[in-house]
Amino acid sequence: MDRPQRKAGHKGRWITLMCLAVILLGVALQRDILVLSRWIPAHHLPWTPLQLGDPPGMLTGWKLSRLDDDPAACRAFVEREAPQRVTFLPDRPSDSGCGLINSVRMHAVPGDTDKGQGVRFNQSFIASCPLAVSWLRFERHGLQTAAQEVMGSRVTQVTHLGSYACRNIYGRENARRSEHATADALDVSGFTLADGRQVRLPRDWTAPEDEDAPGRFLRAVQDAACESFGTVLGPDYNAAHRDHFHLGTRGWRFCR
């Protein structure tokens, strides 16, 4: 065998060995994944789909952010977890930066199959699919938990100021488009409890050191919202938010 043939033979063996190494690595990784899946709760694993019942954790924000780039996964979540609470809307592209893509209309009244778990709204609203998912998780794991712990009663209705508006931030001509321009944010101004009490912004917003229950509830709501939304702005942020919580999907736990 001449030298070129020997070199070709060595190269072929190296390629074969590399292929075998890749195959063995894949088998090892698959084995490790199976082991991890057996011993670690699914919601702690990055490759498992987000579920409504998953408690908030280190990967929650990351999994929620992935839904922005995976419309099919976002839609599958809503169809699986709360189909009775939304109506899917046709896409409405726009060159103005105000298009609606993969969006839904959240119903003002939960469907009959919701078994009393969902809140009512003062009116229905348009939401991007990621906003709808973030709201559903916040409602389950944040809002109702805060209401029970601080107020001793469930929230039955949420009052909001709207979600979709084709405008720039603060309505400024030279500013970037607001999250509201693509229905990626909801402005919430108050809550009605099952016992009839009402908690409103800004009326019930108090200083952190105050022991007033409605004020403590509102601060607990804001803190809990940071687990499910990328941007949460409240009365302490600036005058423009003195009367509502801005709950948006963009950003990464920007909570003020």
C-alpha positions as CSV (number, residue, x, y, z in Angstrom):
1,M,0.0,0.0,0.0
2,D,1.5,3.3,-1.0
3,R,1.6,6.4,1.2
4,P,-1.5,8.2,-0.1
5,Q,-3.5,5.0,0.4
6,R,-2.3,4.6,4.0
7,K,-3.2,8.3,4.7
8,A,-6.7,7.7,3.3
9,G,-7.0,4.6,5.4
10,H,-6.0,6.5,8.6
11,K,-8.4,9.3,7.8
12,G,-11.3,6.8,7.3
13,R,-10.6,5.1,10.6
14,W,-10.5,8.5,12.4
15,I,-13.9,9.4,10.9
16,T,-15.3,6.1,12.0
17,L,-14.0,6.6,15.5
18,M,-15.4,10.1,15.7
19,C,-18.8,8.8,14.5
20,L,-18.8,6.1,17.2
21,A,-17.8,8.7,19.8
22,V,-20.7,10.9,18.8
23,I,-23.1,7.9,18.9
24,L,-21.8,6.9,22.4
25,L,-22.1,10.4,23.6
26,G,-25.7,10.6,22.4
27,V,-26.5,7.3,24.1
28,A,-24.9,8.5,27.3
29,L,-26.8,11.8,27.2
30,Q,-30.1,10.0,26.6
31,R,-29.4,7.7,29.5
32,D,-28.6,10.7,31.7
33,I,-31.8,12.5,30.6
34,L,-33.9,9.4,31.5
35,V,-32.2,9.3,34.9
36,L,-32.8,13.0,35.5
37,S,-36.4,12.7,34.4
38,R,-36.9,9.9,36.9
39,W,-35.5,11.7,39.9
40,I,-36.1,15.4,39.2
41,P,-39.6,17.0,39.0
42,A,-40.5,17.8,35.4
43,H,-40.9,21.5,35.9
44,H,-37.2,21.7,36.9
45,L,-36.0,20.2,33.6
46,P,-35.4,22.7,30.7
47,W,-36.6,20.4,28.0
48,T,-40.1,19.7,29.5
49,P,-43.0,21.9,28.3
50,L,-44.4,24.5,30.6
51,Q,-47.6,23.3,32.4
52,L,-50.2,25.5,34.1
53,G,-49.8,23.5,37.4
54,D,-46.1,23.9,37.5
55,P,-45.1,25.9,40.6
56,P,-42.9,29.0,39.9
57,G,-39.2,28.1,39.8
58,M,-35.8,29.1,38.4
59,L,-36.8,28.0,34.8
60,T,-40.3,29.6,34.7
61,G,-39.2,32.9,33.3
62,W,-37.0,31.2,30.7
63,K,-39.8,28.8,29.6
64,L,-42.2,31.7,29.3
65,S,-39.8,33.7,27.2
66,R,-39.4,30.8,24.8
67,L,-43.1,31.0,23.9
68,D,-42.4,34.3,22.1
69,D,-40.4,32.4,19.5
70,D,-42.6,29.2,19.5
71,P,-46.2,30.2,18.5
72,A,-47.2,26.5,18.2
73,A,-46.0,25.7,21.7
74,C,-47.8,28.7,23.1
75,R,-51.0,27.8,21.3
76,A,-50.8,24.2,22.5
77,F,-50.5,25.4,26.1
78,V,-53.6,27.5,25.9
79,E,-55.6,24.8,24.1
80,R,-54.5,22.3,26.7
81,E,-54.9,24.3,29.8
82,A,-57.7,26.8,29.3
83,P,-59.5,26.6,25.9
84,Q,-62.8,27.8,27.4
85,R,-61.3,31.1,28.4
86,V,-60.1,32.4,25.1
87,T,-61.0,32.7,21.4
88,F,-58.0,32.5,19.0
89,L,-57.9,35.5,16.6
90,P,-56.7,35.5,13.0
91,D,-53.3,37.1,12.5
92,R,-53.3,40.8,11.6
93,P,-49.8,41.8,10.3
94,S,-49.0,45.5,10.2
95,D,-46.1,47.6,8.9
96,S,-46.8,50.1,11.6
97,G,-45.5,48.0,14.5
98,C,-49.0,47.3,15.7
99,G,-49.7,43.9,14.3
100,L,-51.5,41.1,16.1
101,I,-49.8,37.7,15.6
102,N,-50.7,34.6,17.5
103,S,-53.2,36.5,19.7
104,V,-56.4,35.6,21.6
105,R,-59.4,37.4,23.1
106,M,-59.6,36.6,26.8
107,H,-63.2,36.2,27.7
108,A,-64.8,38.5,30.4
109,V,-66.5,35.5,31.9
110,P,-64.8,32.0,32.3
111,G,-66.5,29.1,30.5
112,D,-68.7,26.7,32.3
113,T,-66.0,24.0,32.3
114,D,-63.7,26.3,34.3
115,K,-65.2,25.0,37.6
116,G,-65.0,28.5,39.3
117,Q,-61.3,28.7,39.1
118,G,-60.9,31.6,36.7
119,V,-61.6,35.2,37.4
120,R,-64.0,37.5,35.7
121,F,-62.9,40.6,34.0
122,N,-64.7,43.9,33.7
123,Q,-64.5,43.4,30.0
124,S,-62.8,41.0,27.5
125,F,-59.5,42.0,26.1
126,I,-57.0,41.1,23.3
127,A,-53.8,39.4,24.4
128,S,-50.8,38.0,22.6
129,C,-50.6,34.3,23.3
130,P,-47.6,34.7,25.6
131,L,-49.5,37.4,27.6
132,A,-52.4,35.0,28.0
133,V,-50.1,32.2,29.3
134,S,-48.4,34.6,31.7
135,W,-51.8,35.8,33.0
136,L,-53.1,32.2,33.5
137,R,-50.0,31.3,35.5
138,F,-50.1,34.5,37.5
139,E,-53.7,34.1,38.3
140,R,-53.2,30.5,39.5
141,H,-49.9,30.8,41.4
142,G,-49.7,34.5,42.3
143,L,-52.9,36.4,42.5
144,Q,-55.1,33.9,44.2
145,T,-52.3,32.9,46.6
146,A,-51.8,36.5,47.7
147,A,-55.5,37.0,48.1
148,Q,-56.0,34.0,50.3
149,E,-52.9,34.7,52.4
150,V,-53.5,38.4,53.0
151,M,-57.2,39.0,52.5
152,G,-58.5,35.5,53.4
153,S,-60.7,35.4,50.3
154,R,-60.4,34.6,46.6
155,V,-60.4,37.2,43.8
156,T,-63.5,36.8,41.6
157,Q,-63.1,39.8,39.3
158,V,-60.2,41.8,37.9
159,T,-60.7,45.4,36.6
160,H,-58.3,46.4,33.9
161,L,-57.8,49.5,31.7
162,G,-57.0,47.7,28.5
163,S,-54.3,45.7,26.7
164,Y,-54.1,46.6,23.0
165,A,-53.4,50.2,21.8
166,C,-51.4,51.2,18.8
167,R,-49.1,53.7,20.4
168,N,-45.6,54.5,21.5
169,I,-44.5,54.4,25.2
170,Y,-46.3,57.2,27.1
171,G,-47.7,58.3,23.7
172,R,-44.4,60.1,22.9
173,E,-43.8,60.7,19.2
174,N,-40.1,59.7,19.2
175,A,-40.4,56.8,21.6
176,R,-40.4,53.1,20.7
177,R,-43.6,51.1,20.4
178,S,-45.3,50.2,23.7
179,E,-45.9,46.6,24.7
180,H,-49.6,47.6,24.3
181,A,-49.0,48.1,20.5
182,T,-48.8,44.3,20.1
183,A,-51.1,43.3,23.0
184,D,-48.1,42.1,25.1
185,A,-49.2,44.0,28.2
186,L,-52.3,44.4,30.4
187,D,-53.0,47.3,32.8
188,V,-54.8,46.1,35.9
189,S,-56.4,48.7,38.3
190,G,-58.4,46.7,40.9
191,F,-59.7,43.4,42.3
192,T,-63.1,42.2,43.7
193,L,-63.0,39.5,46.3
194,A,-65.5,36.7,46.8
195,D,-66.7,38.3,50.0
196,G,-67.6,41.5,48.2
197,R,-64.6,43.7,49.2
198,Q,-62.9,45.7,46.5
199,V,-59.2,46.7,46.4
200,R,-58.3,49.5,44.0
201,L,-55.4,51.5,42.8
202,P,-54.4,54.1,43.7
203,R,-56.8,54.3,46.7
204,D,-55.4,51.3,48.5
205,W,-51.8,51.6,47.7
206,T,-49.9,52.3,50.9
207,A,-46.3,52.5,52.1
208,P,-44.4,49.2,52.5
209,E,-44.3,49.6,56.3
210,D,-48.0,50.0,56.7
211,E,-50.0,47.1,58.1
212,D,-53.1,47.9,56.1
213,A,-54.4,44.6,54.5
214,P,-55.4,46.0,51.1
215,G,-52.1,47.7,50.7
216,R,-50.2,44.6,51.7
217,F,-52.3,42.6,49.3
218,L,-51.5,45.0,46.4
219,R,-47.7,44.7,47.1
220,A,-48.0,40.9,47.3
221,V,-49.7,40.9,44.0
222,Q,-47.0,43.0,42.4
223,D,-44.3,40.8,43.8
224,A,-46.1,37.7,42.6
225,A,-46.6,39.1,39.1
226,C,-42.8,39.3,38.8
227,E,-42.7,35.5,38.7
228,S,-44.9,35.4,35.6
229,F,-44.3,38.6,33.7
230,G,-41.1,40.1,32.2
231,T,-42.0,43.7,33.1
232,V,-44.1,44.8,36.1
233,L,-44.6,48.5,36.8
234,G,-46.6,49.9,39.6
235,P,-47.4,53.2,41.5
236,D,-43.9,53.5,42.9
237,Y,-42.4,53.5,39.4
238,N,-43.7,56.8,38.1
239,A,-46.8,59.0,37.9
240,A,-48.0,57.4,34.7
241,H,-48.5,54.1,36.6
242,R,-50.0,55.5,39.8
243,D,-53.4,54.0,39.2
244,H,-52.5,50.6,37.7
245,F,-50.1,47.7,37.4
246,H,-48.5,47.3,34.0
247,L,-48.0,43.6,33.4
248,G,-46.0,42.9,30.2
249,T,-44.2,40.0,28.7
250,R,-41.1,41.7,27.4
251,G,-37.9,42.0,29.4
252,W,-36.6,39.7,32.2
253,R,-38.1,40.4,35.6
254,F,-38.0,44.2,35.4
255,C,-40.1,44.9,38.4
256,R,-40.6,48.4,39.8
